[in-house]
Amino acid sequence: MFPQVKVYFRKDPGGVVWKLVVELEGPDVLDHLDRFQVTIRDDQDRSAIQPNEQRSQEEIDRQIWGPFLLRPNSGVADERGRSSIPVPLTIGERWEAPVHETSEPSWWTESGAAERWDKDYLGTPIRLTIHCEREGFAPWVLRREVPDPREKYVPPSFY
């Protein structure tokens, strides 16, 4: 047995902010999670990137290699936008977090770096690790990839 989750993006009611949504769908016997946390994973292993005169270890650690980060200090995410604040979650409830598009690393200083970053990550999925805990059960780690919604989004018509 493991938690069944549905993960997707949606726009806020004003159509301005993308939100990452996770719904806990089951199984019914689970009833709830005592602790639920979402972490954004990088697109691939980046351990080969080492500090040098252009980049510090802190800059390397802060960089999220993917299309989105959780909006930092939004009340649901840490100050880096990498992980959500752990919360309980009941079956049938959903957790939502505003997301923000990532930007190129601070040490990419060459001309066209922002355009290269956008080209590299527009249309790539956001990679997540979802940590779930419930008393009486071993912890679960779920890995999900959610399609980038920006390519398919059609703004609502207000006619």
C-alpha positions as CSV (number, residue, x, y, z in Angstrom):
1,M,0.0,0.0,0.0
2,F,1.2,3.5,-0.8
3,P,-0.5,6.9,-1.1
4,Q,-2.2,7.6,-4.4
5,V,-1.7,11.2,-5.5
6,K,-2.8,13.3,-8.5
7,V,-0.3,16.0,-9.5
8,Y,-1.0,18.8,-11.9
9,F,-0.8,22.6,-12.6
10,R,-3.6,25.1,-12.6
11,K,-3.8,28.8,-12.9
12,D,-5.2,30.9,-10.0
13,P,-8.7,32.4,-10.5
14,G,-7.2,35.6,-11.9
15,G,-5.2,33.6,-14.5
16,V,-1.9,35.1,-13.5
17,V,-0.1,32.6,-11.1
18,W,0.6,29.0,-11.9
19,K,-0.1,26.7,-8.9
20,L,1.3,23.2,-8.4
21,V,-1.5,21.0,-7.0
22,V,-1.3,17.6,-5.3
23,E,-4.5,15.8,-4.4
24,L,-4.4,12.8,-2.0
25,E,-6.8,10.3,-3.6
26,G,-6.3,7.2,-1.5
27,P,-6.3,4.5,-0.5
28,D,-9.3,5.0,1.8
29,V,-7.7,2.8,4.6
30,L,-4.9,5.4,4.8
31,D,-7.4,8.2,5.7
32,H,-4.7,10.9,6.0
33,L,-1.0,11.6,6.1
34,D,0.7,13.0,9.2
35,R,3.4,14.6,7.2
36,F,3.4,15.5,3.5
37,Q,6.2,17.4,1.7
38,V,7.1,18.2,-1.9
39,T,10.6,18.7,-3.1
40,I,11.7,19.9,-6.6
41,R,14.4,17.7,-8.1
42,D,17.0,18.9,-10.6
43,D,16.6,17.7,-14.2
44,Q,19.7,15.6,-13.8
45,D,22.6,15.0,-11.4
46,R,24.5,18.2,-11.1
47,S,27.2,17.1,-8.6
48,A,30.0,17.7,-11.2
49,I,29.4,21.4,-10.9
50,Q,32.1,22.6,-8.5
51,P,32.7,26.0,-6.9
52,N,35.3,28.2,-8.6
53,E,36.0,31.9,-9.1
54,Q,32.7,32.3,-11.0
55,R,30.4,30.5,-8.6
56,S,30.2,29.7,-4.9
57,Q,28.9,26.6,-3.3
58,E,25.9,28.5,-2.0
59,E,25.1,29.7,-5.6
60,I,25.3,26.1,-6.8
61,D,23.1,24.8,-4.0
62,R,20.5,27.5,-4.6
63,Q,20.2,26.8,-8.4
64,I,17.2,24.8,-9.4
65,W,17.8,23.1,-12.8
66,G,14.2,22.9,-14.1
67,P,11.3,25.0,-15.3
68,F,9.8,26.0,-11.9
69,L,10.5,26.5,-8.2
70,L,8.0,26.9,-5.4
71,R,7.4,30.5,-4.7
72,P,9.9,31.2,-1.8
73,N,8.5,32.5,1.5
74,S,4.9,32.0,0.2
75,G,3.9,30.3,3.4
76,V,4.0,26.9,1.8
77,A,7.7,26.8,0.7
78,D,11.2,27.2,2.1
79,E,13.3,30.3,1.4
80,R,14.9,28.7,-1.6
81,G,11.7,27.4,-3.3
82,R,13.1,23.9,-3.4
83,S,10.9,22.2,-0.8
84,S,7.4,22.7,0.7
85,I,6.8,23.2,4.4
86,P,5.7,19.8,5.8
87,V,2.0,19.6,6.5
88,P,-0.7,16.9,7.2
89,L,-3.0,16.0,4.3
90,T,-6.3,14.1,4.4
91,I,-7.7,12.0,1.6
92,G,-9.9,14.2,-0.7
93,E,-8.0,17.3,0.2
94,R,-5.5,19.1,-2.1
95,W,-2.3,21.0,-1.4
96,E,-1.5,23.9,-3.6
97,A,1.6,26.0,-4.0
98,P,2.3,29.0,-6.2
99,V,5.2,28.4,-8.5
100,H,7.6,30.8,-10.2
101,E,9.6,30.3,-13.4
102,T,13.3,29.6,-12.7
103,S,16.1,31.7,-14.1
104,E,19.5,30.9,-15.4
105,P,22.4,30.5,-12.9
106,S,24.0,33.7,-11.7
107,W,27.3,32.6,-13.2
108,W,25.9,32.4,-16.7
109,T,27.0,35.8,-17.7
110,E,27.4,35.4,-21.5
111,S,25.1,37.2,-23.9
112,G,21.9,35.2,-24.5
113,A,22.1,33.2,-21.3
114,A,18.4,33.9,-20.4
115,E,17.2,33.0,-23.8
116,R,19.3,29.8,-23.7
117,W,17.8,28.9,-20.3
118,D,14.2,29.5,-21.5
119,K,14.9,27.4,-24.6
120,D,16.4,24.6,-22.5
121,Y,13.5,24.4,-20.0
122,L,10.3,25.5,-21.8
123,G,8.3,22.4,-22.2
124,T,10.3,20.2,-19.9
125,P,8.6,18.5,-16.9
126,I,9.0,19.6,-13.3
127,R,10.5,16.7,-11.4
128,L,9.2,16.1,-7.9
129,T,9.9,13.9,-4.9
130,I,6.9,13.6,-2.6
131,H,7.6,12.5,1.0
132,C,4.7,11.0,2.9
133,E,4.5,9.8,6.5
134,R,1.7,8.2,8.5
135,E,2.1,6.8,12.0
136,G,2.1,3.0,11.9
137,F,3.6,2.9,8.4
138,A,7.1,3.1,6.9
139,P,7.6,6.5,5.1
140,W,6.8,6.6,1.4
141,V,8.8,8.4,-1.3
142,L,6.9,9.1,-4.5
143,R,8.7,10.4,-7.6
144,R,6.6,12.2,-10.2
145,E,7.1,14.3,-13.4
146,V,4.5,16.9,-14.2
147,P,4.3,18.3,-17.7
148,D,5.2,22.0,-18.2
149,P,1.7,23.6,-18.6
150,R,3.0,26.8,-20.3
151,E,3.0,25.2,-23.8
152,K,-0.6,24.0,-23.7
153,Y,-2.3,26.7,-21.7
154,V,-5.1,28.6,-23.4
155,P,-6.2,31.6,-21.3
156,P,-9.9,31.6,-20.5
157,S,-12.1,33.7,-22.8
158,F,-14.1,36.5,-21.1
159,Y,-16.5,37.3,-23.9
